[in-house]
Amino acid sequence: MGRNRRLLLAVMTAALLVLAGCGGSNHRHFEPWEAEGLWSGSTSSGGTFDGVILDTGEYWFIYGTRAGAGSVIHGTGYFSRGRFHSDNGDDYFFGYDRPFRSAFSARVEPERFIEGDIYIADRPEGFSMGYVPEYRFPANPAAAAREWRGSATRLLTSGDFVMTVDANGAFSAALAGSCEYTGRMLPNRNGRNVFDITLSAVPSCPVIFSANGVAVVTGGRLVITAITPDRSDVFYAVAQ
């Protein structure tokens, strides 16, 4: 099974390199931070495609359909031959009990756009995203300190979500039909509009669960994406 997964990932990555046409002589050098930002756009099939890329190259993408969020894709990217690539992505497609492997290759114009091809649920999709200027501003703990109501999803669980954040970033939260959680969200060290977030199920929860990731607050909306330490599950929430 492990050999087959490695072979599949190698084939996926090779296919994206062919699609990207990156065998040429473009050796322009980029650092991961040149892809940094909050991004919003769509896929070639008409789905929504949004996400955040940190200055380390770590990324969190959210693929959406007409029915709502379809998956969260997480990994780390790097630049090679003038393009931004990732071959270690995990695609947490909701409704499946484990993540798919994912890879992508994209052209980047810093703080303007990212466009390329990515594997979602083992199928290639084109995507294009534009830069969201609100990312340039520092994360504001005061804007996050309030009660939030919306919905949250794990791979096999979803429901109404309520979260209360205090002035120090500590929070308590509840996912209907699942567990209650506690945690903390603090501004990321990069000084941009993104928070680091950690959350854990309370001891009374019948299932041990913890996750780490990022949160973004823009336009009165909170979005959380976090994964478990063993990368087997995801926590995604949208609230207002």
C-alpha positions in Angstrom: 0.0 0.0 0.0 2.8 2.4 0.9 4.6 1.7 -2.3 1.4 2.3 -4.4 0.8 5.6 -2.6 4.4 6.7 -3.3 4.1 5.7 -7.0 0.7 7.5 -7.3 2.3 10.7 -5.9 5.2 10.5 -8.2 2.9 10.1 -11.2 0.8 13.1 -10.0 3.9 15.3 -9.6 5.3 14.3 -13.0 2.0 15.0 -14.6 1.8 18.5 -13.1 5.4 19.2 -14.3 4.3 18.2 -17.8 1.2 20.4 -17.6 3.4 23.3 -16.3 5.9 22.9 -19.1 8.7 23.5 -16.6 11.4 21.7 -18.3 12.8 24.9 -20.0 15.6 27.2 -19.1 13.8 29.5 -16.6 16.0 29.5 -13.5 14.6 32.7 -11.9 14.9 32.2 -8.1 12.0 32.7 -5.7 11.8 32.4 -1.9 8.6 30.8 -0.4 7.5 34.2 1.0 7.0 35.4 -2.5 3.8 33.3 -2.7 2.7 34.5 0.8 -0.7 35.9 1.1 -4.4 35.5 1.4 -5.8 34.4 -1.9 -9.3 34.0 -3.4 -10.4 32.6 -6.8 -11.9 29.6 -8.6 -11.2 26.2 -10.2 -11.6 25.3 -13.9 -14.7 23.2 -13.0 -16.4 26.3 -11.5 -15.7 25.6 -7.8 -14.4 28.2 -5.4 -10.7 28.1 -4.4 -9.4 30.2 -1.6 -6.6 30.0 0.9 -3.6 31.3 2.8 0.1 30.8 2.2 2.5 31.6 5.0 6.0 33.0 4.5 7.4 29.5 5.1 5.6 28.1 2.1 3.0 26.3 4.3 -0.4 26.6 2.7 -4.1 26.0 3.5 -6.5 25.9 0.5 -10.2 25.5 0.6 -12.1 24.0 -2.3 -15.8 24.8 -2.5 -18.8 23.6 -4.5 -22.4 24.9 -4.8 -23.2 22.8 -1.8 -20.5 24.5 0.3 -16.9 23.6 1.3 -15.7 20.4 -0.3 -12.2 20.0 1.1 -9.3 21.5 2.8 -5.8 21.0 1.3 -2.7 21.4 3.4 1.0 21.1 2.7 4.2 23.0 2.1 5.3 24.6 -1.2 8.7 25.5 -2.7 9.9 27.3 -5.8 11.7 25.5 -8.6 12.3 26.9 -12.1 10.2 29.9 -11.5 7.1 28.0 -10.3 5.6 27.3 -6.9 5.2 23.5 -6.4 4.1 21.1 -3.7 4.3 17.3 -3.7 3.4 16.7 0.0 -0.2 17.9 0.1 -3.0 16.2 2.0 -6.5 16.8 0.6 -9.2 16.4 3.3 -12.2 15.9 1.1 -15.3 15.9 3.4 -17.3 12.7 3.5 -14.2 10.4 3.2 -12.6 8.7 6.2 -9.0 9.6 5.2 -7.3 12.3 3.2 -6.2 12.0 -0.5 -2.7 12.8 -1.5 -2.3 16.1 -3.4 0.2 18.0 -5.5 0.2 21.2 -7.4 2.3 23.4 -9.7 1.6 27.1 -10.1 2.8 30.4 -11.6 3.0 33.2 -9.1 3.1 37.0 -9.5 3.7 38.1 -5.9 0.8 40.0 -4.4 -1.1 39.7 -7.7 -2.1 36.2 -8.6 -1.4 32.5 -8.5 -2.6 30.1 -11.3 -1.8 26.5 -12.0 -3.0 22.9 -11.6 -3.7 20.9 -8.5 -5.0 17.4 -7.7 -8.3 17.4 -5.8 -9.7 14.0 -4.9 -7.1 12.4 -7.2 -8.3 14.5 -10.2 -6.4 17.4 -11.8 -8.1 20.8 -11.6 -6.9 24.2 -13.0 -7.1 27.1 -10.5 -6.6 30.8 -10.4 -6.5 33.1 -7.4 -6.1 36.8 -6.8 -4.4 38.4 -3.9 -6.6 39.8 -1.0 -5.1 43.1 0.1 -6.4 42.8 3.7 -3.6 40.2 4.3 -1.1 43.1 4.5 -2.5 44.3 7.8 -1.5 42.8 11.2 -3.9 40.3 12.7 -6.2 42.2 15.2 -6.9 40.3 18.4 -9.6 42.8 19.3 -11.5 42.0 16.1 -11.5 38.3 17.1 -12.5 38.7 20.7 -16.3 38.1 20.5 -18.8 35.3 20.1 -18.9 33.6 16.6 -21.7 31.4 15.2 -21.5 29.4 12.1 -20.8 25.8 11.0 -17.8 23.5 11.4 -16.7 20.3 9.7 -14.4 17.4 10.2 -14.0 14.6 7.7 -17.0 12.7 8.8 -18.8 15.2 11.2 -20.4 18.5 10.6 -22.8 20.8 12.4 -23.6 24.2 13.9 -20.6 25.8 15.6 -20.4 28.4 18.4 -17.1 29.9 19.6 -16.3 32.6 22.2 -12.9 34.2 22.1 -11.6 36.5 24.9 -9.2 39.4 24.7 -6.1 37.1 25.2 -7.1 34.8 22.4 -8.3 32.0 24.7 -11.6 30.4 23.5 -14.2 27.8 24.1 -16.2 26.3 21.3 -18.9 23.6 20.6 -19.7 21.6 17.5 -23.3 20.3 17.5 -23.4 16.5 17.5 -19.7 16.3 18.4 -17.6 17.8 21.2 -16.8 20.9 23.1 -13.3 22.4 22.5 -10.9 24.8 24.2 -7.9 26.5 22.7 -6.1 29.7 21.7 -5.6 31.8 18.7 -2.7 34.3 18.6 -1.3 36.5 15.8 1.2 34.7 13.6 4.8 35.8 14.0 4.9 37.2 10.4 2.9 40.3 11.4 0.2 39.7 8.7 -3.5 39.1 8.9 -3.4 35.5 10.1 -3.7 33.8 13.5 -2.1 30.6 14.7 -4.7 28.4 16.3 -4.7 25.3 18.5 -7.7 23.5 19.8 -8.4 20.4 21.8 -11.6 18.5 22.8 -12.5 18.8 26.5 -11.8 15.8 28.7 -15.4 14.8 28.8 -15.5 14.3 25.0 -15.5 10.5 24.3 -12.9 11.0 21.5 -9.4 12.4 22.0 -9.0 15.2 19.4 -6.6 18.1 18.9 -5.6 20.2 15.9 -3.3 23.0 14.9 -3.6 25.4 12.1 -4.5 29.0 11.1 -7.5 31.3 11.4 -8.3 34.4 9.4 -10.7 37.3 10.4 -11.8 39.5 7.5 -15.0 41.5 6.9 -16.6 40.2 10.1 -16.0 36.6 9.1 -13.9 34.0 10.8 -12.4 31.0 8.9 -10.5 28.2 10.7 -8.5 25.4 9.1 -6.5 23.0 11.3 -5.3 19.4 11.1 -4.6 16.7 13.7 -1.0 16.0 14.7 -1.0 12.7 12.8 -2.6 14.4 9.7 -5.5 12.0 9.7 -8.3 14.5 10.2 -9.1 18.2 9.7 -11.2 20.9 11.5 -12.7 23.6 9.3 -15.1 26.3 10.5 -16.7 29.4 9.1 -18.5 31.8 11.4 -19.8 35.4 11.7 
